[in-house]
């Protein structure tokens, strides 16, 4: 049997709540293995958690069922997060619009069974 590769979403330095919510919805749609939150002091993942200014939390209520099966791990600092990735042998792959970026169709993922995008 072919083992499915695991992939995770990293949320860091995203200021707009709607962008965070869209990323989480996309992660759920593609069967993401988990979510890493780095920094993001105002990130509010829990529907029961009190959110400042009476704003909605960052996880849409319609995704509660999917999120419950997807681990969400928080890190205060990048250094701690990077150390965790090393310990778990998880490769970090950034997705960004940049002049030196490699087209995703041409990118060869690392041989590990875990990757973070």
N, C-alpha and C positions, 0 to 999 in steps of 0.2 A: 504494500500500500504506500502511496505517496504521502509523505508527511507535509501538511499545510504549513507554510511559513507564517510565523507570527509577526505582526506589525503593530506599532503603537503610535499614538498621536502625542506630540509634545506641544503644550500650550505655554508660551512665555512671551512677555512683553506685548501682549495684544490688548490694545486699549478699548476697543469697541466691543461691547457685550454682544451685539448681533453677530459679529464675526466669530466670536467664541462659540456661540450657539450654532452657527452654520458649520463650523469645523466639527463640532461634536455630532451633529446630525449626519454629516458626511462619514465620519468615523463609524458610526453605528450602521449606516447603510452598506459600508464596505466590509463589515465584520471585523473591525479593529479589535485587537487582543487586549488593549488597555489604554489608559490615558495617563501621561505624566504631566504634572503641573509644576512649572519651575518659576519661583517668584510669585507673581500674580496675587498679591496680598488681598485684592478685592474679589477674587474668584469665589463664587458661591455655588457649590455643587449640589447642595442638599435642599430639597423643597421645604424641609422643616426648619432649615437654618434661617435665622433672621438676617435679612439683607438690608444694608443701610439705604436710606431714602425711599423705603418701601418699593424698591425696584424688584423685578423678577429675578430669580436665580439664573445661573448660566446654563443649566441643563433644562431643555424644554420638557414639560410635564409628560408629553406624549412619548418621551424616550425613557421614562422611569424604568420600565420593564427591561429594556435593553441594557441600560447603564448598570443595573443591578448585577449583571453577569460579567461586566467589564471592570477590572480593577482600576481604581483611580489612586495614584500615588503622588503625594505632594513633596516637593523639595524647596527649601527656602533659597538655596544658592546653587548656581551652575556647577561649582566645584563638587558639591555633594552628589549632584545628579550624574556628572561625568564619571565619578568614582563608582557609582551604582552600575552604570552601563558597562564599565570595564569588568566589574565583579561578575556580572550576569552574561558577559560576552555578547552584548547587544551593540550592533553597529548603528551609528547615527548618520542618517542620510537627510540632508536639508533640501527642502523644496522651496525655491525662491526664484523670482524673476531677476536675472543678472546676466550681464553680457558674456560672462565666462561659464554660464550654466550649460550642462549637458542635457540634451533633449531626453525626456523620460523614456522615450521609445528606444533610445540608443544606450541608456545607462545599464550597466551590468551590476546587479545587486551582489553584495558580498556572499560568500558561500554559507554563512551561518544561517540557522533557521530562525533568527530573530533580527529584525531591523526596525529602526525608528524613523519616521518621516515627519 
